[in-house]
């Protein structure tokens, strides 16, 4: 049901010129027989974890690995069309996105391992503003960002979402804010980890789906409210750890 709702909602928005924040170019998927070896070691490890988790949730079949590799390779090629060339020694500014694509993997699971549906959805989704905040590889070396921003190697999720989370935290949960200050950590570091991983390893699968759904249906600012609400939920634990 959620997959169908996502497809209809995003398809409807992507056809509306006023809702399309990014331009999209036509892209034809590569050959379906994509080898796992063509992915980086980080991606290969991510594929194994995703498939294992998907089977545990009874969402994926035996041949799911090939389908996920197909999705990841095509996403990389598709997003390459909107990237600029930057010469830098920074790991995060190399041609390939340094991490694993947790968002595309989440959509692959939501679509029950249907690679064509997943790829079609991601292509339509990529023209919406919320894609910049939920799908981190979306803005990797992106031509939609100013050159200076790209060269710094800092993702907009960090200086937009994480920055606003800290401002809200100061107003809404001053004790939590103080606890972080005393620890020498910043809440934005933790939030960037949560957001990058789509809350994998932090929330149950149903909650991960709710997080993605809330942000897609209600807007990217709900990513900020979601993180603040998690801190509110964890407030007593955080304060207890601070005392200890």
KEPAPA-68447 format. One line per field, with one value per residue: residue number from 1; residue in one letter; chain; x, z, y of N, C-alpha, C, O, CB in turn. Coordinates in steps of 0.1 Angstrom, whole numbers. Glycine has a CB too. Example, Ala and Ser with C-alpha at 12.3 -4.5 7.8 and 13.67 -1.06 7.14 Angstrom:
BEGIN
num 1;2
residuo A;S
cadena A;A
n_u 132;128
n_w 78;71
n_v -57;-22
ca_u 123;137
ca_w 78;71
ca_v -45;-11
c_u 132;129
c_w 78;79
c_v -33;0
o_u 142;134
o_w 85;80
o_v -33;11
cb_u 113;141
cb_w 90;57
cb_v -45;-6
//
This chain:
BEGIN
num 1;2;3;4;5;6;7;8;9;10;11;12;13;14;15;16;17;18;19;20;21;22;23;24;25;26;27;28;29;30;31;32;33;34;35;36;37;38;39;40;41;42;43;44;45;46;47;48;49;50;51;52;53;54;55;56;57;58;59;60;61;62;63;64;65;66;67;68;69;70;71;72;73;74;75;76;77;78;79;80;81;82;83;84;85;86;87;88;89;90;91;92;93;94;95;96;97;98;99;100;101;102;103;104;105;106;107;108;109;110;111;112;113;114;115;116;117;118;119;120;121;122;123;124;125;126;127;128;129;130;131;132;133;134;135;136;137;138;139;140;141;142;143;144;145;146;147;148;149;150;151;152;153;154;155;156;157;158;159;160;161;162;163;164;165;166;167;168;169;170;171;172;173;174;175;176;177;178;179;180;181;182;183;184;185;186;187;188;189;190;191;192;193;194;195;196;197;198;199;200;201;202;203;204;205;206;207;208;209;210;211;212;213;214;215;216;217;218;219;220;221;222;223;224;225;226;227;228;229;230;231;232;233;234;235;236;237;238;239;240;241;242;243;244
residuo X;X;X;X;X;X;X;X;X;X;X;X;X;X;X;X;X;X;X;X;X;X;X;X;X;X;X;X;X;X;X;X;X;X;X;X;X;X;X;X;X;X;X;X;X;X;X;X;X;X;X;X;X;X;X;X;X;X;X;X;X;X;X;X;X;X;X;X;X;X;X;X;X;X;X;X;X;X;X;X;X;X;X;X;X;X;X;X;X;X;X;X;X;X;X;X;X;X;X;X;X;X;X;X;X;X;X;X;X;X;X;X;X;X;X;X;X;X;X;X;X;X;X;X;X;X;X;X;X;X;X;X;X;X;X;X;X;X;X;X;X;X;X;X;X;X;X;X;X;X;X;X;X;X;X;X;X;X;X;X;X;X;X;X;X;X;X;X;X;X;X;X;X;X;X;X;X;X;X;X;X;X;X;X;X;X;X;X;X;X;X;X;X;X;X;X;X;X;X;X;X;X;X;X;X;X;X;X;X;X;X;X;X;X;X;X;X;X;X;X;X;X;X;X;X;X;X;X;X;X;X;X;X;X;X;X;X;X;X;X;X;X;X;X
cadena A;A;A;A;A;A;A;A;A;A;A;A;A;A;A;A;A;A;A;A;A;A;A;A;A;A;A;A;A;A;A;A;A;A;A;A;A;A;A;A;A;A;A;A;A;A;A;A;A;A;A;A;A;A;A;A;A;A;A;A;A;A;A;A;A;A;A;A;A;A;A;A;A;A;A;A;A;A;A;A;A;A;A;A;A;A;A;A;A;A;A;A;A;A;A;A;A;A;A;A;A;A;A;A;A;A;A;A;A;A;A;A;A;A;A;A;A;A;A;A;A;A;A;A;A;A;A;A;A;A;A;A;A;A;A;A;A;A;A;A;A;A;A;A;A;A;A;A;A;A;A;A;A;A;A;A;A;A;A;A;A;A;A;A;A;A;A;A;A;A;A;A;A;A;A;A;A;A;A;A;A;A;A;A;A;A;A;A;A;A;A;A;A;A;A;A;A;A;A;A;A;A;A;A;A;A;A;A;A;A;A;A;A;A;A;A;A;A;A;A;A;A;A;A;A;A;A;A;A;A;A;A;A;A;A;A;A;A;A;A;A;A;A;A
n_u 8;19;40;25;12;33;43;21;18;43;46;25;32;57;48;39;48;53;59;83;115;141;157;150;165;161;166;179;177;205;219;203;218;238;269;279;305;312;306;317;337;325;299;292;293;272;251;249;242;217;202;202;187;163;154;151;129;110;106;121;131;151;168;173;196;209;191;191;218;216;198;214;237;225;213;236;247;226;225;249;246;239;260;289;324;349;381;398;414;400;382;354;348;354;347;328;302;310;299;274;243;218;191;181;182;164;140;140;134;109;95;94;116;113;130;126;104;114;136;122;106;126;138;117;113;137;134;121;121;124;140;166;172;165;177;208;230;220;227;254;283;267;254;234;241;259;293;312;301;300;327;335;327;308;277;244;224;237;244;219;195;206;217;194;181;197;192;165;166;179;159;137;145;165;180;190;205;225;236;248;266;284;295;311;304;284;249;243;262;253;228;233;244;222;204;219;220;193;180;185;195;189;162;131;119;92;91;111;100;78;92;103;80;66;83;83;55;47;68;103;110;100;119;136;119;114;139;143;122;130;152;138;123;145;154;155;172;196;202;206;229;246;249;261
n_w 0;9;-10;-34;-28;-26;-52;-67;-56;-59;-87;-95;-85;-99;-124;-123;-130;-112;-89;-95;-86;-94;-126;-149;-168;-196;-192;-200;-188;-180;-192;-179;-167;-145;-129;-96;-90;-102;-85;-57;-28;-5;-13;-21;3;16;-1;5;33;30;15;32;54;41;34;59;67;51;26;3;-24;-34;-56;-53;-49;-74;-86;-68;-72;-99;-96;-80;-96;-119;-107;-100;-126;-137;-120;-125;-148;-139;-126;-117;-126;-103;-91;-66;-36;-16;-2;-3;-25;-48;-79;-75;-52;-18;3;11;-6;12;11;-15;-13;8;-6;-25;-9;1;-23;-26;-38;-65;-93;-116;-109;-86;-98;-116;-98;-83;-103;-109;-84;-81;-91;-73;-45;-19;-24;-22;4;16;0;-1;-20;-41;-44;-47;-59;-73;-101;-94;-72;-59;-71;-51;-28;-35;-36;-10;1;19;27;19;37;61;66;64;73;97;110;116;133;155;163;169;189;210;218;223;238;260;281;269;249;264;275;253;247;269;265;244;219;190;184;157;144;152;141;114;109;114;94;70;70;68;91;95;115;137;141;139;111;102;114;100;75;80;86;61;46;59;54;26;20;36;35;33;57;78;83;101;123;130;139;161;176;182;198;219;228;237;258;287;289;277;296;319;311;309;336;346
n_v -12;12;15;19;42;60;59;70;95;108;106;122;147;151;156;181;214;234;221;208;211;206;202;175;149;128;93;62;30;9;-22;-50;-70;-65;-67;-76;-70;-46;-27;-5;-16;-8;-4;-30;-43;-30;-38;-65;-63;-50;-68;-90;-79;-73;-99;-109;-93;-104;-93;-95;-116;-145;-138;-111;-96;-91;-74;-52;-43;-35;-14;4;9;21;43;57;63;78;100;111;126;150;161;181;186;184;192;178;167;156;129;128;142;128;111;91;87;87;71;46;41;45;54;48;21;17;24;4;-18;-11;-12;-39;-52;-47;-38;-22;-6;7;22;38;53;66;82;100;111;125;150;166;188;177;155;163;163;139;120;116;111;124;151;150;164;181;200;217;230;259;265;270;258;231;226;228;205;199;186;199;190;191;218;229;213;200;223;238;219;221;248;246;227;240;259;242;219;226;213;190;201;213;191;179;199;198;173;175;168;174;179;179;163;137;137;139;115;98;107;103;75;69;64;37;9;23;27;8;-11;-3;22;35;36;53;76;83;85;106;128;129;133;155;174;186;199;184;165;177;182;156;146;163;154;128;133;144;122;107;121;117;95;106;126;111;96;117;125;103
ca_u 0;28;47;16;9;45;44;11;20;55;43;16;40;67;42;35;60;55;65;96;125;152;154;153;169;157;176;175;184;216;217;199;228;248;277;282;319;313;303;328;337;315;286;290;289;258;241;248;234;203;195;200;177;151;149;146;116;102;103;129;133;165;176;172;210;211;181;196;230;210;193;225;245;217;212;249;248;216;228;261;242;237;272;300;337;357;394;401;420;390;376;340;347;358;336;318;297;319;292;264;230;207;178;177;180;151;129;140;127;95;90;95;126;110;140;120;95;123;143;112;103;138;140;107;115;148;131;114;130;127;150;179;174;163;185;221;238;213;234;268;289;256;254;224;247;270;306;319;294;304;342;337;325;298;263;234;217;245;243;205;187;213;218;180;179;204;185;152;169;182;147;127;151;177;188;196;214;236;243;257;277;293;301;321;297;273;237;243;270;245;217;238;245;208;198;226;216;179;177;188;202;184;147;125;115;80;94;119;90;71;101;104;66;63;91;78;41;46;78;116;112;97;131;141;110;116;151;140;112;138;159;128;121;157;159;158;185;207;205;211;242;254;252;270
ca_w 0;9;-23;-44;-24;-29;-67;-72;-50;-66;-101;-96;-83;-109;-136;-121;-132;-100;-78;-99;-82;-102;-139;-151;-181;-199;-190;-203;-179;-186;-193;-166;-161;-138;-120;-83;-89;-107;-74;-48;-17;5;-19;-21;17;18;-8;13;44;26;10;44;61;33;36;73;68;41;15;-9;-29;-35;-66;-50;-50;-88;-88;-61;-79;-111;-92;-76;-108;-127;-100;-101;-139;-139;-112;-131;-158;-133;-117;-122;-124;-93;-89;-52;-30;-6;-5;-5;-38;-59;-89;-69;-38;-9;12;5;-9;21;7;-27;-7;15;-16;-31;1;1;-36;-25;-47;-79;-97;-125;-101;-78;-106;-121;-87;-80;-114;-108;-71;-81;-95;-62;-35;-8;-27;-18;19;19;-8;0;-32;-51;-46;-48;-70;-82;-108;-89;-61;-62;-71;-38;-19;-39;-33;5;4;30;21;24;49;73;70;64;83;110;116;121;144;167;167;176;202;220;222;228;248;265;289;260;242;273;277;242;248;279;260;233;206;186;179;142;140;154;131;100;109;113;81;60;70;68;104;96;127;149;142;133;97;101;117;89;64;85;84;46;42;65;47;12;20;43;32;39;71;88;87;113;134;133;147;174;184;186;210;231;232;243;267;300;287;275;309;328;307;312;350;348
ca_v 0;24;16;24;56;67;60;79;109;114;107;134;159;153;161;195;222;242;212;203;220;203;197;161;146;115;84;48;21;1;-36;-56;-80;-57;-75;-70;-66;-33;-17;-4;-25;-2;-7;-44;-46;-24;-47;-77;-60;-47;-81;-98;-73;-75;-113;-110;-87;-111;-84;-98;-130;-150;-131;-97;-90;-86;-63;-40;-38;-29;-1;13;13;30;56;64;68;88;112;116;135;163;164;189;181;192;186;179;155;152;116;130;149;120;109;83;91;79;62;37;47;39;58;40;7;17;24;-9;-27;-6;-17;-53;-57;-45;-29;-12;3;15;31;48;62;75;92;110;117;133;164;172;195;168;145;169;161;125;111;123;111;132;164;147;171;185;213;225;238;268;258;271;249;218;225;226;191;197;184;208;185;195;232;233;205;199;236;241;210;227;260;242;220;251;264;232;210;232;204;181;209;215;178;177;208;193;160;178;164;183;171;179;151;126;138;137;100;93;111;96;61;68;58;22;6;31;25;-4;-9;5;36;41;39;65;88;86;90;120;138;130;138;168;183;183;204;174;158;185;179;142;145;169;145;117;138;146;108;101;131;111;86;115;133;100;93;129;125;92
c_u 9;35;38;13;21;46;34;14;32;53;34;24;51;61;38;48;63;62;79;107;138;148;157;156;165;169;171;184;194;211;213;209;240;256;280;296;321;310;316;327;326;301;282;286;275;248;239;239;219;195;192;188;163;145;144;132;106;97;110;130;148;174;176;185;212;203;186;209;226;205;204;233;238;215;225;250;238;219;241;258;241;249;282;314;345;370;398;406;411;383;361;338;352;345;325;314;304;312;283;251;219;193;173;174;167;139;128;133;112;88;91;105;123;120;135;112;104;130;134;109;114;140;130;109;127;146;124;124;134;138;164;182;173;173;199;229;232;221;249;274;279;258;244;229;257;284;313;314;299;319;344;335;315;284;253;226;224;242;228;197;194;215;205;177;185;197;172;155;172;170;138;133;165;186;196;207;227;244;253;269;288;301;312;316;287;261;237;251;261;234;221;240;232;203;205;222;201;174;178;197;198;169;143;121;103;82;102;110;82;79;101;91;63;70;86;64;40;57;91;118;108;109;137;132;112;128;149;131;120;146;150;125;132;162;163;171;197;211;211;226;252;258;262;284
c_w 0;-4;-33;-41;-28;-45;-72;-68;-58;-81;-104;-95;-94;-122;-135;-121;-119;-89;-82;-96;-90;-116;-140;-165;-184;-197;-193;-195;-186;-186;-179;-159;-156;-128;-107;-82;-94;-96;-65;-36;-7;0;-18;-7;21;11;0;26;41;22;23;52;54;34;50;75;58;30;2;-11;-30;-45;-65;-52;-63;-90;-81;-67;-92;-107;-88;-87;-117;-120;-101;-115;-142;-132;-118;-141;-152;-123;-125;-119;-114;-91;-74;-47;-19;-11;-9;-19;-50;-68;-83;-55;-28;-1;4;4;-1;16;-5;-22;0;5;-22;-22;1;-12;-37;-35;-61;-85;-106;-118;-93;-86;-112;-110;-84;-90;-112;-95;-72;-85;-84;-51;-24;-11;-23;-4;23;12;-10;-13;-43;-54;-45;-60;-79;-88;-103;-77;-66;-62;-58;-28;-22;-34;-18;9;15;24;27;36;62;76;69;76;97;118;123;133;157;172;175;189;213;226;229;239;252;273;280;253;251;275;265;243;258;274;250;220;202;181;164;137;141;143;117;98;106;99;70;59;70;80;105;108;139;151;136;119;95;104;106;77;68;83;70;42;46;57;33;12;25;41;39;53;82;91;100;125;139;142;161;183;189;199;222;237;241;255;281;299;286;288;319;324;310;327;353;342
c_v 13;26;23;39;65;70;70;93;115;115;119;147;162;157;176;204;230;234;207;213;218;198;182;158;131;105;70;39;12;-14;-42;-65;-72;-67;-68;-64;-52;-22;-16;-14;-21;-6;-22;-49;-42;-33;-59;-75;-58;-60;-90;-93;-75;-89;-115;-104;-93;-102;-87;-113;-133;-142;-116;-89;-83;-74;-50;-34;-30;-15;9;18;23;43;64;71;79;101;119;127;149;167;173;183;190;184;188;166;149;139;119;137;141;117;101;88;81;68;52;44;41;42;50;25;6;16;10;-19;-23;-11;-32;-59;-55;-34;-18;-1;13;26;42;58;71;86;104;118;127;148;172;177;185;158;150;165;147;116;118;122;120;145;162;154;177;199;222;233;248;261;258;260;235;216;223;212;188;196;194;203;189;209;237;225;205;212;240;232;216;239;256;235;230;256;254;223;215;223;194;188;211;202;175;186;204;181;163;174;174;175;170;167;138;125;135;122;94;95;103;82;59;61;43;20;14;29;12;-1;0;19;43;45;51;77;92;92;104;131;140;137;152;178;181;188;194;165;164;181;165;140;151;160;133;121;140;132;103;110;125;103;95;121;123;97;105;129;114;94
o_u 6;37;42;12;19;48;37;12;31;58;37;22;53;69;34;57;75;68;86;107;145;138;166;150;164;180;160;196;192;200;220;208;251;249;282;298;331;312;324;316;320;292;271;277;268;237;227;230;210;184;181;179;153;133;134;124;94;86;106;129;156;185;179;185;217;207;185;210;232;208;204;237;244;215;224;255;241;218;243;266;242;247;283;315;346;370;399;404;413;379;356;326;355;334;313;323;304;317;285;247;212;184;162;165;160;130;118;125;104;76;89;103;130;118;139;113;102;131;138;108;112;144;133;107;126;154;123;135;145;144;173;194;179;178;201;235;239;221;256;270;281;263;243;222;263;286;319;321;302;322;355;340;314;280;254;221;218;239;225;195;188;214;204;170;179;196;169;148;168;169;131;125;175;199;208;218;238;256;264;280;300;312;320;323;283;263;232;248;261;231;214;237;230;198;199;221;197;164;174;206;204;165;150;119;102;76;101;111;79;74;100;90;58;64;86;62;32;55;91;127;112;108;142;138;111;127;154;133;116;147;154;124;130;172;174;179;207;223;220;234;263;270;271;293
o_w -7;-8;-41;-50;-33;-49;-80;-76;-63;-87;-114;-103;-98;-131;-145;-114;-116;-80;-73;-103;-93;-118;-134;-174;-175;-200;-188;-195;-198;-182;-169;-147;-161;-120;-107;-75;-91;-99;-65;-34;-1;8;-16;-5;27;17;2;29;48;26;24;57;60;34;52;83;58;25;-9;-2;-28;-42;-74;-56;-64;-97;-86;-68;-95;-114;-92;-87;-121;-127;-104;-117;-148;-138;-117;-144;-160;-114;-137;-109;-116;-88;-70;-52;-14;-22;-19;-23;-61;-64;-85;-48;-30;2;-8;13;-6;18;-5;-27;-1;8;-25;-27;1;-11;-48;-41;-70;-82;-106;-121;-92;-82;-112;-113;-82;-87;-114;-95;-65;-83;-85;-50;-19;-2;-20;0;32;18;-19;-17;-53;-65;-44;-72;-91;-82;-106;-72;-76;-54;-54;-20;-13;-29;-14;19;20;16;39;44;72;88;72;86;107;130;134;142;167;184;185;199;225;238;239;248;249;272;282;250;246;276;267;239;255;278;247;210;211;175;159;127;132;137;110;88;98;93;60;48;72;80;115;111;150;163;128;115;86;98;103;71;59;78;67;34;39;54;28;3;21;44;49;61;93;101;109;136;151;152;171;195;200;209;233;249;250;261;285;308;291;291;326;333;313;330;362;344
o_v 22;38;32;47;76;81;79;103;127;125;127;156;173;162;182;202;232;239;202;224;228;192;177;165;123;108;66;40;8;-17;-39;-67;-73;-73;-56;-55;-45;-10;-25;-20;-29;-10;-26;-57;-49;-35;-63;-83;-62;-61;-96;-100;-77;-90;-122;-109;-89;-103;-83;-121;-125;-139;-109;-78;-72;-64;-39;-22;-20;-5;21;30;32;54;76;82;89;111;131;136;159;175;174;175;202;172;200;155;138;138;112;139;147;121;105;92;69;58;50;52;32;35;45;19;-4;9;6;-28;-32;-15;-38;-70;-61;-23;-6;11;25;37;54;70;83;97;115;130;137;156;184;172;185;152;142;165;142;106;126;133;123;149;172;150;179;208;234;242;245;252;248;254;227;205;217;207;177;205;197;211;191;213;249;231;208;212;245;236;216;241;262;237;227;259;257;220;210;224;191;183;210;202;170;182;205;178;155;176;182;164;160;161;130;115;128;116;85;85;99;76;47;54;36;28;12;29;6;11;9;28;55;55;59;88;104;102;112;141;151;146;161;190;174;183;195;158;157;178;162;133;145;159;128;113;137;130;95;108;128;103;92;122;126;96;103;132;116;86
cb_u -9;38;51;2;7;58;40;-3;24;67;36;4;47;74;30;28;57;42;56;96;128;161;162;141;184;152;181;177;174;229;229;186;232;243;290;279;328;304;291;329;351;317;285;303;300;257;247;262;240;203;204;213;180;154;161;156;117;90;107;143;125;165;170;167;221;208;168;199;239;199;183;233;249;204;209;260;246;202;230;269;229;224;279;299;345;349;405;388;434;379;376;334;354;364;342;322;281;327;284;263;227;210;177;188;192;150;132;155;133;94;97;82;128;95;151;112;86;134;150;99;100;150;139;93;119;158;122;104;124;114;150;179;164;149;179;229;239;199;230;272;298;243;253;212;253;270;315;317;279;303;349;327;337;299;259;224;217;260;252;198;185;227;222;170;184;219;181;145;182;191;139;123;153;174;179;186;208;230;232;249;271;285;291;334;291;277;224;248;282;239;210;252;252;199;199;241;222;174;163;195;217;187;139;113;114;69;101;130;80;67;115;108;56;67;106;77;32;45;74;126;104;85;142;141;95;117;163;134;100;147;166;115;118;168;148;147;183;203;192;203;243;246;239;265
cb_w 12;21;-28;-43;-9;-25;-73;-67;-35;-63;-106;-86;-69;-111;-139;-107;-144;-95;-75;-114;-67;-95;-150;-146;-184;-214;-175;-219;-171;-178;-199;-168;-172;-131;-127;-72;-98;-119;-65;-42;-11;6;-34;-25;27;12;-22;18;51;14;0;53;63;18;33;83;64;48;19;-7;-42;-39;-80;-36;-46;-98;-83;-46;-83;-117;-80;-65;-116;-131;-85;-99;-149;-133;-98;-138;-164;-125;-113;-117;-137;-80;-98;-44;-23;-3;7;6;-37;-55;-101;-69;-37;0;21;14;-24;35;3;-38;2;24;-26;-33;15;2;-47;-27;-43;-82;-103;-136;-91;-71;-118;-126;-74;-78;-127;-107;-61;-91;-107;-55;-29;-4;-43;-20;26;16;-22;11;-37;-46;-35;-47;-78;-74;-123;-85;-50;-53;-82;-32;-20;-54;-38;13;7;40;24;13;48;71;61;50;78;108;105;110;141;163;155;167;199;214;211;216;241;273;298;249;239;287;278;229;253;292;255;236;208;174;183;136;150;168;132;98;121;123;79;63;83;55;108;83;124;146;135;141;89;110;131;84;62;100;89;38;47;80;47;5;27;58;34;30;73;82;75;110;130;120;139;172;175;175;206;226;220;233;270;305;275;265;315;327;292;309;358;342
cb_v 0;22;3;16;57;60;46;75;108;105;94;133;159;140;153;197;232;248;201;199;218;192;205;152;148;113;84;46;12;2;-44;-64;-90;-45;-80;-80;-75;-31;-22;11;-27;13;-2;-52;-40;-10;-50;-82;-48;-37;-89;-98;-58;-72;-123;-103;-72;-117;-69;-93;-133;-165;-134;-95;-100;-97;-66;-44;-50;-37;-2;6;0;24;53;55;56;82;109;105;131;164;151;204;179;193;192;183;158;163;107;138;163;106;102;68;90;88;70;24;47;44;73;40;3;30;35;-14;-26;9;-10;-60;-71;-41;-36;-19;-4;6;24;41;53;66;86;103;106;127;164;163;207;161;143;184;169;120;108;118;96;136;173;132;162;185;210;217;228;280;265;285;249;216;237;235;184;209;169;212;169;192;241;230;191;192;247;240;196;230;269;232;211;262;271;223;196;244;196;175;223;220;167;180;222;189;151;172;150;193;179;191;150;126;152;144;95;99;126;97;54;60;62;17;7;46;37;-10;-22;-1;37;30;27;63;84;74;80;120;134;116;129;166;198;188;217;165;159;200;182;133;151;183;141;111;151;152;99;100;141;103;77;126;139;87;91;142;122;79
//
